[in-house]
Amino acid sequence: MRKIIGGVFQSLDGVIQAPGGPEEDPTGSFKYGGWSTSFWDERMNAAMGAVFDQPFDLLLGRRTYDIFAAHWGYLGDSDPIAASFTKCAKYVLTHGDQSLDWKNSHRVSSMEELKKIKSAEGPDLLIQGSSTLYPALFAESLIDRLFVMTFPVVLGKGKRLFGEGTPGGRLKMVQSDISSTGVIIATYEPDGKVPIGDFGLSKPSPAELQRREKIKKGQW
């Protein structure tokens, strides 16, 4: 069975929109396109190389597919990343019927269809961008691993990795590093339900009991 691996560039406040350039995705009046580009160092290059050195196919949302096809699809085989992206299968999870003209592109219309692709033989499926995919993929327990680079910037608004509809869950860190520019490079895997504990007093104080009553009455 294949694994689905999310490859993520995110800000400290979880925004993943348009890390690569001002024109990449300005929707929603996003004004910080290209926010990741000044942080790169050799440690980050090595970490990314380890991800792309393994056989992979791409799993993309429609808008990220459009971005990739318009960029990587025109660089030619002289660029090693463009060559690998063109050669691999590109599965586009979309309900639309727009044409997918980039070589080796395939439309995926539902989660059930994606589950069949995941259960078949083949290389792992690597997500790039595609913020709209994550809530549904987590809800269906289809994410096997997250490779996350967290950059030391706060963007305030924009599309986020854990968008609306993402279910709660625990993750375990299986690998980590930090770049010379302060980028946290970490790999996570799902690890069951959110653990619930309590740092409160063994016996609530009278003030705490009053506070809880105010919460119940909508007065807090």
N, C-alpha and C positions, 0 to 999 in steps of 0.2 A: 504493500500500500504506500502511496505517495504521502509526503508530509506537505502541509501548507505553512510556509514561512513568511512572516511579514517583515519587510525591510523598511525601517522607519527613520526619517530625520525629523526630530521634533524640538520645539523650544521648551524652555523650562515650564511654561504654562500649557504645554501639550499641543501646540499648534503645529500642523504638518503642511500647511498650505504654501505652495510656491517657494520651496527652498532654493530653486535653481536659477531664478531670474525674474526681473520685473514684469515680463510679459507672459510668464508661465501660467499663472492663474490669478488675475486681478478681480475675480468675481467677489461680490459683497464689498466693493470698495477697499479691498485689501491693498495696503500701501507698502508692505515690506518685502515684496518679492525679491528673492536673491539673498535672503538673510543668512544662509548657511555658507556662502561661498568664500568668505575671508578666513574661515577657521581651519582649513584643511592642512594636515601635516602628514608625514610619512607613516605614522602609526595608524592614522585613519585610512590611508591608502591601503595599508597591509590588511587591515580588518575587512575592508570592502573587497579586496582581492580574494580573501579566503571565502567570502560568500559566493562570488561569481566564478571562482575556479572550479566549483563543483557543478556537475550537470544540472540543468534546471530548465523548466518552462516558466512562462510568465502568467500570472493571474492578475488581471487589471479591471478597474472600472472603466466605463466608456470615456470619460473625460481624460483620465490619465492615458488611456490608449491613444486618444487624439493627440495629446502632447508628445508622447513617445514616437508615434508614427510620423509626425511632422518634423521631428528632430533626428532621432536615431535612424529612421527609415531613409534619410537622405545623406547620411555621412559615408556610406559605402563600406566595403570590406576592409579598407585600409585602417579603419578604426576598430580595435579589437572588441570593444563593448558593443558597438553598432553591429559588427559581424555576428556576435553571439546572440544579440537580440533579434536580428533578422532570421537567423537560422532556427532558433527555438520556436516551439509552438506558443502562441499567444492566445490565452483563453480570456475572452472579454465577457464579463458578467453584466448583462444589460437586457432590459425589456424592449428596447428600441429595435428598429429594423434598418438602421443606417448601414451603409456598405462598410466592410472591413477589408480595405484593399492591400494592406501591408502583408507581405508574404507570410504564410503559415499562421494566419489569424483565424480564430474560431469563435463563433458566438455561443455563449452559455446563457440560457434563458431562465434557469431556475436553480435553487439550491439542490433539488433532487438530481438534476443533471450534473451539477458540480460534484456531488457525492459519488456518482458513478465514475467520473473522471479521476477523482482522488483515490478510489478503491482499485483502479486499474493499474497495470504495470506502467512504469515510466519514471522520469526524473521528478524531483520535488517541484512544487509549484511556488514560485517566489512572487510575492506581492510588492509592488512599488507604488508609492502614493496611494491613490484609491481610497480616500477616507470613508466613502460611503459604504464600503464593503465590510468594514470591521464589526459594526454592531451585529449584523446578521450572521457573520461567520462565528463570532463568539457565542451568539445565541444558539447556534447549531453545533457548538463544540468542534468546529472544524480547524481552528488555529492550533498548530502544533508547536510553534516557536515564534518568538519575536526577537529580531535583531534591531536594537534601538540605539541610535546616536542622539543624545540629548545635549543640545547646544546652550551655552550660557547667555541666552537672550530671552527677554519677555516681550511678546508681541501683542498681547491684550485681546486680540480678536482673530478670527480665522477658523478654518476647518481643523477639527481636532481628531486625534487618533481614537480616543474613546468618546465617540459622539453619542447623541441621544439614542436610547434603546439598547446600549451596551449592558449586558447583565453583569452583576458582581461576580468576582472570582479571585482566587489567590494565584499569584505567580511565584515561581522560584527562579532566582538568578543562577545560571549555570556557568557564566563566564563574564568577566568584566575587565575593563582597562580604562585609562584616561589619557587623552591626547595632551600635547604640550600647550594647546590653546584652551584647555578646560572642557573639552567635549567628553562626556561620559559615554563609553562604548560598552554596551551590556547586552547579553543574550538571556532571554527569559523563556520559561516553559510553563504552561498551565499546571496548577497544583491543587485542584479541588476547590472547595467552597471557601468563602471569606470566614476566617476564624473569628469568633466573637468572644470577648473577655470583658472584664469590668475592673477599673481602678478605683471604684467607689468604696465608701465605708461599708463594713460588714453590716452595720445597722444605720440606715439613713437618718440624718439629723432632722430636727423639726423644720428647719429652714429648707432642707432639701425636699421634704414631704410637701411643704407649701408650694415650692416651685413646681413640683410635679402636678399638683392640683391646678395651678395656673395654666400649665401646658394643656391639660385636658379641657379646660374651659376656653382655650384660645386667648388667654390674657397675658401670656408671657412674651 
